[in-house]
């Protein structure tokens, strides 16, 4: 096989891999976020406000890194449409325990939030810092 044919074959293979990667990324973006699916299962009216308490446990000694990772995401999230409250709270009884308090105007607002660049980055940054999967609780005002 000539060098020209080898280069052409390599270019075709590279183009195929690139196309496959693009389709895989698009499919991953179309797939609902697991947090969204958890909340959606508990929300009866997707247009009503709701609260989320996300219990987070970080590995020993990783609290400062986790808090630093949250900083930019908190600032950006508070500017998002539909975000009524978004704050990270440290557990006074456990140096590795945190509760993320989130209040959203609607389920579509949460869905949009989970697709933002700052949350994608936050979740990637937290990956190695967490001691386990976060526990998500969904709540509504009493009487609703």
KOLGU-547978 format. One line per field, with one value per residue (C-alpha): residue in three letters; x, y, z. Coordinates in Angstrom, 3 decimals. Example, Ala and Ser with C-alpha at 12.3 -4.5 7.8 and 13.67 -1.06 7.14 Angstrom:
% KOLGU-547978
resn <- [ALA:SER]
east <- [12.300:13.670]
north <- [-4.500:-1.060]
up <- [7.800:7.140]
END
This chain:
% KOLGU-547978
resn <- [UNK:UNK:UNK:UNK:UNK:UNK:UNK:UNK:UNK:UNK:UNK:UNK:UNK:UNK:UNK:UNK:UNK:UNK:UNK:UNK:UNK:UNK:UNK:UNK:UNK:UNK:UNK:UNK:UNK:UNK:UNK:UNK:UNK:UNK:UNK:UNK:UNK:UNK:UNK:UNK:UNK:UNK:UNK:UNK:UNK:UNK:UNK:UNK:UNK:UNK:UNK:UNK:UNK:UNK:UNK:UNK:UNK:UNK:UNK:UNK:UNK:UNK:UNK:UNK:UNK:UNK:UNK:UNK:UNK:UNK:UNK:UNK:UNK:UNK:UNK:UNK:UNK:UNK:UNK:UNK:UNK:UNK:UNK:UNK:UNK:UNK:UNK:UNK:UNK:UNK:UNK:UNK:UNK:UNK:UNK:UNK:UNK:UNK:UNK:UNK:UNK:UNK:UNK:UNK:UNK:UNK:UNK:UNK:UNK:UNK:UNK:UNK:UNK:UNK:UNK:UNK:UNK:UNK:UNK:UNK:UNK:UNK:UNK:UNK:UNK:UNK:UNK:UNK:UNK:UNK:UNK:UNK:UNK:UNK:UNK:UNK:UNK:UNK:UNK:UNK:UNK:UNK:UNK:UNK]
east <- [0.000:1.396:1.942:-0.853:-3.316:-2.217:-2.799:-6.212:-7.165:-5.976:-7.993:-11.145:-10.674:-10.046:-13.168:-15.208:-13.922:-14.621:-18.178:-18.720:-17.465:-19.801:-22.817:-21.898:-21.652:-24.978:-26.653:-25.211:-26.574:-30.033:-30.128:-31.823:-29.550:-29.947:-30.679:-33.377:-34.917:-34.927:-36.642:-39.056:-40.335:-41.315:-42.719:-46.412:-46.666:-43.479:-44.449:-44.558:-41.606:-39.819:-36.869:-34.000:-31.739:-28.683:-26.678:-23.026:-20.180:-16.616:-13.513:-11.448:-9.369:-11.237:-13.616:-11.615:-11.257:-14.989:-15.911:-13.531:-15.099:-18.566:-17.611:-17.880:-20.907:-22.811:-22.161:-23.272:-26.274:-27.683:-27.913:-29.881:-33.523:-35.678:-33.071:-34.649:-31.948:-28.685:-26.343:-23.827:-23.939:-21.287:-22.455:-21.234:-21.237:-19.267:-16.265:-16.985:-20.738:-22.491:-26.041:-26.728:-29.999:-31.652:-34.970:-36.247:-39.251:-39.960:-38.679:-37.675:-35.475:-33.676:-33.288:-31.651:-29.429:-28.089:-27.009:-24.958:-21.195:-20.588:-22.561:-20.968:-17.572:-18.594:-19.772:-16.558:-14.427:-16.320:-15.975:-12.757:-13.630:-16.872:-17.016:-20.194:-23.187:-25.128:-28.564:-31.241:-34.408:-37.244:-39.635:-42.642:-44.129:-46.436:-50.059:-49.340]
north <- [0.000:3.369:6.161:8.162:5.271:4.850:8.553:8.392:5.306:6.963:10.109:8.030:6.181:9.473:11.038:8.007:8.181:11.915:11.378:8.606:10.851:13.673:11.358:9.851:13.334:14.382:11.219:11.785:15.351:14.126:11.643:13.106:13.868:11.333:14.124:15.462:11.982:11.601:14.956:14.507:11.274:13.201:16.386:16.237:19.710:20.619:24.331:24.669:25.624:22.938:22.560:20.110:19.120:17.364:15.577:15.408:13.617:14.337:12.293:13.163:16.279:17.251:19.838:22.895:21.581:20.803:24.253:25.872:23.847:25.042:28.740:29.597:27.317:29.004:32.473:31.416:29.415:32.312:34.275:31.539:31.894:30.084:29.774:31.034:29.759:27.831:27.511:25.048:24.452:22.701:20.212:21.365:17.778:16.283:17.899:15.873:16.516:19.183:20.016:21.834:23.764:24.435:26.123:26.188:27.875:24.873:21.523:22.928:25.471:22.640:20.769:23.819:24.288:20.735:21.332:24.476:24.507:25.527:22.565:20.123:21.378:21.247:17.659:16.656:18.441:16.821:13.302:12.386:14.374:12.617:9.749:8.403:9.293:12.388:11.807:14.029:14.902:16.800:18.921:21.174:23.800:22.246:22.306:21.810]
up <- [0.000:-0.998:1.485:-0.187:0.310:3.939:4.625:2.953:5.002:8.192:7.366:6.798:10.097:11.925:10.396:11.456:15.032:15.170:13.899:16.451:19.258:18.204:18.095:21.468:23.014:21.512:22.780:26.260:26.256:25.213:28.087:31.193:34.141:37.002:39.504:37.179:36.906:40.722:41.224:38.306:39.860:43.018:41.468:40.515:38.930:37.047:37.042:40.865:43.073:45.047:47.387:47.226:50.093:48.755:51.457:50.435:52.177:51.097:51.766:54.841:54.263:51.066:52.551:51.474:47.915:47.718:49.009:46.506:43.681:44.700:44.806:41.080:40.616:43.436:41.980:38.494:39.703:41.716:38.440:36.649:35.690:38.226:40.969:44.188:46.547:46.202:49.144:50.481:54.239:56.321:58.965:62.392:63.677:60.795:59.066:55.926:55.770:53.703:52.740:49.491:49.831:46.467:45.748:42.155:40.515:38.318:37.113:33.678:35.506:37.327:34.045:32.424:35.494:35.317:31.697:32.385:31.955:35.573:36.947:34.504:35.702:39.370:39.110:37.339:39.965:42.845:41.456:43.269:46.402:47.347:49.820:48.224:46.128:47.248:48.774:47.194:49.102:47.390:49.447:49.014:51.313:53.895:52.840:49.132]
END
